[in-house]
Amino acid sequence: MKMMMSCKQAAALLVAREDRALAMSDRVGLRIHLWACKACPNFEKQLLTMREGLKQWRNYTQQDNLDNEAV
């Protein structure tokens, strides 16, 4: 039986999840790790915050480009 994944493995999966869907076994292992670990849920929240910030920045720059084209 495989032991729980390390924080390094969990972090790699959290980052990979931004670009692709994870396999079911990876999702389950990650969920278990996030439940048992104290640090990795914070890293997950940081990634989600960065994703939201980048989305807002993208919207801001796209709007700025549209405004510049209208002038």
C-alpha positions in Angstrom: 0.0 0.0 0.0 1.3 3.4 -0.9 1.9 5.9 1.9 0.4 9.4 1.8 2.0 11.7 -0.8 4.6 14.2 0.3 4.0 17.9 0.4 6.3 18.3 -2.6 4.1 15.9 -4.6 1.0 17.6 -3.4 2.4 21.0 -4.4 3.3 19.7 -7.9 -0.3 18.4 -8.3 -1.8 21.6 -7.1 0.3 23.5 -9.7 -0.5 20.9 -12.4 -4.2 21.2 -11.7 -4.1 24.8 -12.9 -3.2 23.5 -16.5 -4.9 20.1 -16.7 -7.4 17.8 -15.2 -5.9 15.4 -12.7 -6.4 11.6 -12.8 -8.9 10.3 -10.3 -6.2 8.6 -8.2 -4.3 11.9 -8.1 -7.4 13.9 -7.1 -8.2 11.4 -4.3 -4.6 11.3 -3.0 -4.4 15.1 -3.1 -7.8 15.5 -1.3 -6.5 13.1 1.5 -3.2 15.0 1.7 -5.0 18.3 2.0 -7.2 16.9 4.7 -4.3 15.6 6.7 -1.7 18.4 6.1 -1.6 21.8 7.8 0.6 23.6 5.3 -0.6 22.5 1.9 -4.2 23.9 2.2 -2.5 27.3 2.7 -0.5 26.8 -0.5 -3.7 25.8 -2.3 -5.4 29.1 -1.1 -2.4 31.1 -2.3 -2.6 29.5 -5.8 -6.3 30.3 -5.9 -5.6 33.9 -4.9 -3.0 34.2 -7.6 -5.3 32.7 -10.2 -8.0 35.2 -9.3 -5.6 38.1 -9.3 -4.3 37.1 -12.7 -7.8 36.9 -14.0 -8.6 40.4 -12.8 -5.4 41.7 -14.2 -6.2 40.1 -17.6 -9.6 41.7 -17.6 -8.1 45.1 -16.6 -5.5 45.0 -19.4 -8.1 43.8 -22.0 -10.4 46.7 -21.0 -7.4 49.1 -21.1 -6.6 47.9 -24.7 -10.2 48.4 -25.7 -10.2 51.9 -24.2 -7.0 52.8 -26.1 -8.4 51.5 -29.4 -11.5 53.7 -28.9 -9.4 56.8 -28.6 
